Amino acid sequence: MKVFYTDGACSGNPGPGGWGVVCLADGKILKKWGGYEENTTNNRMELIAAIEALQSLEPGESAEIHTDSNYVRQGITEWISNWKRKGWITAGKKPVKNQDLWQTLDRLSHPDLRWYYVAGHSGHEWNELCDSIARDFILTKRKRALVD
């Protein structure tokens, strides 16, 4: 089973942003990649990282996704069903922010995915690597690329 670590970062919020993904199997890195957006938010970068991870899977393929964003984890595992039922309106009666990305994540999601929260900036090896990838993309302004 593939295991993904995802992270997003922003220099200012909004501001230039980057995202990073690390894909593992049997504890070994299969692939690392990331990307950049000129004017974005941290939450959008977190969502894009998760979307990128899921887009690399075969349809229905099981996987674990580890994120340091409770916004992403709770959004996809808890909140999204209510948002859809209420026409993409929050409990606070406001439009769901980043609806375009939530709809994409929803289309890619399926029951064989397991979502986990990992505390950010806590020394977790794979989360720190994702953060480093995301921040590197902010500095280099590379649009999207595999990482060596």
Backbone torsions as a table, in degrees:
resi	resn	phi	psi	omega
1	MET	NA	138.0	177.3
2	LYS	-79.0	144.6	177.1
3	VAL	-124.0	127.1	-179.2
4	PHE	-113.5	142.7	166.8
5	TYR	-117.6	133.6	-176.7
6	THR	-131.4	149.8	176.2
7	ASP	-156.3	151.7	174.4
8	GLY	-127.2	154.9	179.8
9	ALA	-145.9	154.6	179.9
10	CYS	-144.0	139.5	175.6
11	SER	-101.5	91.5	-166.1
12	GLY	93.0	158.2	-178.7
13	ASN	-145.3	88.1	13.3
14	PRO	-81.6	165.9	179.7
15	GLY	170.9	-167.8	176.3
16	PRO	-64.8	138.3	-177.0
17	GLY	-134.8	158.8	176.3
18	GLY	-140.3	160.0	177.3
19	TRP	-137.9	155.5	178.9
20	GLY	-142.3	148.3	177.9
21	VAL	-135.6	136.5	171.4
22	VAL	-122.2	127.4	177.9
23	CYS	-109.8	127.0	-178.6
24	LEU	-120.8	153.3	168.3
25	ALA	-145.1	131.8	-177.7
26	ASP	53.1	36.2	177.2
27	GLY	75.8	5.4	-179.5
28	LYS	-115.1	144.0	-179.7
29	ILE	-71.0	124.8	173.5
30	LEU	-91.5	-37.2	-172.4
31	LYS	-163.7	145.4	173.4
32	LYS	-132.4	136.0	176.7
33	TRP	-154.9	165.5	-179.0
34	GLY	-162.3	-175.6	-179.0
35	GLY	-164.0	179.4	-171.9
36	TYR	-139.5	145.0	168.3
37	GLU	-134.0	139.6	-173.3
38	GLU	-69.3	-42.8	-176.3
39	ASN	-136.1	104.5	-171.9
40	THR	-152.1	-171.0	175.2
41	THR	-124.4	162.7	177.8
42	ASN	-59.7	-43.2	-178.9
43	ASN	-62.3	-38.8	177.3
44	ARG	-63.6	-40.1	179.5
45	MET	-66.3	-38.9	176.9
46	GLU	-62.2	-43.9	179.3
47	LEU	-65.5	-43.7	-179.4
48	ILE	-62.8	-39.5	177.5
49	ALA	-59.7	-45.0	178.8
50	ALA	-64.3	-42.2	178.2
51	ILE	-60.8	-45.4	179.1
52	GLU	-59.3	-41.3	178.1
53	ALA	-60.3	-49.2	-177.3
54	LEU	-67.2	-32.8	179.0
55	GLN	-66.9	-18.8	179.7
56	SER	-84.2	-6.8	-179.9
57	LEU	-87.9	156.2	168.5
58	GLU	-73.3	151.0	178.7
59	PRO	-53.9	127.4	178.7
60	GLY	79.5	-2.2	-179.2
61	GLU	-66.4	134.9	179.8
62	SER	-78.1	152.4	-179.6
63	ALA	-166.6	162.8	170.1
64	GLU	-108.3	138.5	175.9
65	ILE	-122.8	121.7	178.9
66	HIS	-109.4	126.4	-178.6
67	THR	-134.6	149.1	173.7
68	ASP	-94.2	14.5	179.8
69	SER	-110.2	106.8	173.4
70	ASN	-64.1	-28.0	175.1
71	TYR	-55.4	-47.2	179.8
72	VAL	-71.3	-50.6	-175.7
73	ARG	-62.7	-49.1	-179.6
74	GLN	-70.4	-35.8	179.4
75	GLY	-58.9	-46.9	-175.4
76	ILE	-80.9	-28.2	-176.6
77	THR	-95.8	-21.9	-174.7
78	GLU	-126.0	-52.9	-168.1
79	TRP	-79.6	-30.9	-168.9
80	ILE	-61.4	-36.3	-178.9
81	SER	-63.0	-40.3	177.1
82	ASN	-68.5	-41.3	178.3
83	TRP	-57.5	-45.6	-178.8
84	LYS	-66.0	-44.0	-179.5
85	ARG	-62.2	-32.9	-177.6
86	LYS	-96.2	15.6	178.7
87	GLY	70.4	37.5	177.9
88	TRP	64.0	41.5	174.9
89	ILE	-116.8	138.1	-178.8
90	THR	-77.8	171.7	175.4
91	ALA	-60.8	-26.4	177.3
92	GLY	-84.6	10.8	176.3
93	LYS	66.8	30.4	177.3
94	LYS	-119.1	154.4	176.8
95	PRO	-60.7	141.7	177.5
96	VAL	-64.4	127.5	175.5
97	LYS	-71.7	146.8	178.3
98	ASN	62.1	32.2	-177.7
99	GLN	-54.2	-38.9	-179.8
100	ASP	-58.5	-43.3	-179.4
101	LEU	-74.4	-37.2	176.6
102	TRP	-62.2	-39.2	179.4
103	GLN	-66.5	-38.4	176.4
104	THR	-65.2	-46.5	179.2
105	LEU	-60.6	-39.8	178.5
106	ASP	-62.6	-42.2	178.9
107	ARG	-63.3	-33.6	-177.7
108	LEU	-85.0	-18.8	-175.5
109	SER	-77.8	153.0	176.6
110	HIS	-158.7	168.7	-172.6
111	PRO	-64.6	-17.8	-178.3
112	ASP	-90.5	16.6	173.9
113	LEU	-102.3	138.6	176.8
114	ARG	-117.1	127.4	-176.8
115	TRP	-106.2	132.2	-179.2
116	TYR	-131.8	145.7	174.4
117	TYR	-96.7	135.1	172.8
118	VAL	-126.3	133.2	-178.6
119	ALA	-63.9	128.4	179.2
120	GLY	-75.6	151.8	175.6
121	HIS	54.2	37.4	-178.8
122	SER	-115.9	11.9	178.2
123	GLY	88.8	5.6	178.0
124	HIS	-70.0	122.2	-171.9
125	GLU	-51.1	-51.0	-173.3
126	TRP	-76.8	-34.8	175.9
127	ASN	-66.3	-41.1	178.2
128	GLU	-64.2	-37.1	177.0
129	LEU	-64.3	-44.0	177.0
130	CYS	-59.9	-43.9	178.6
131	ASP	-60.7	-42.6	178.5
132	SER	-62.5	-42.0	177.8
133	ILE	-62.0	-48.4	-178.7
134	ALA	-59.5	-45.5	-178.6
135	ARG	-68.2	-35.4	176.9
136	ASP	-62.6	-38.6	178.9
137	PHE	-67.3	-32.8	174.9
138	ILE	-63.2	-44.3	-178.0
139	LEU	-68.5	-41.2	-175.6
140	THR	-88.6	-17.9	-179.2
141	LYS	59.4	27.2	174.0
142	ARG	-72.6	137.0	-174.0
143	LYS	-70.0	-52.3	179.6
144	ARG	-163.8	132.0	-177.6
145	ALA	-164.7	156.3	168.5
146	LEU	-71.8	153.3	-179.9
147	VAL	-114.9	137.8	178.1
148	ASP	-71.8	NA	NA
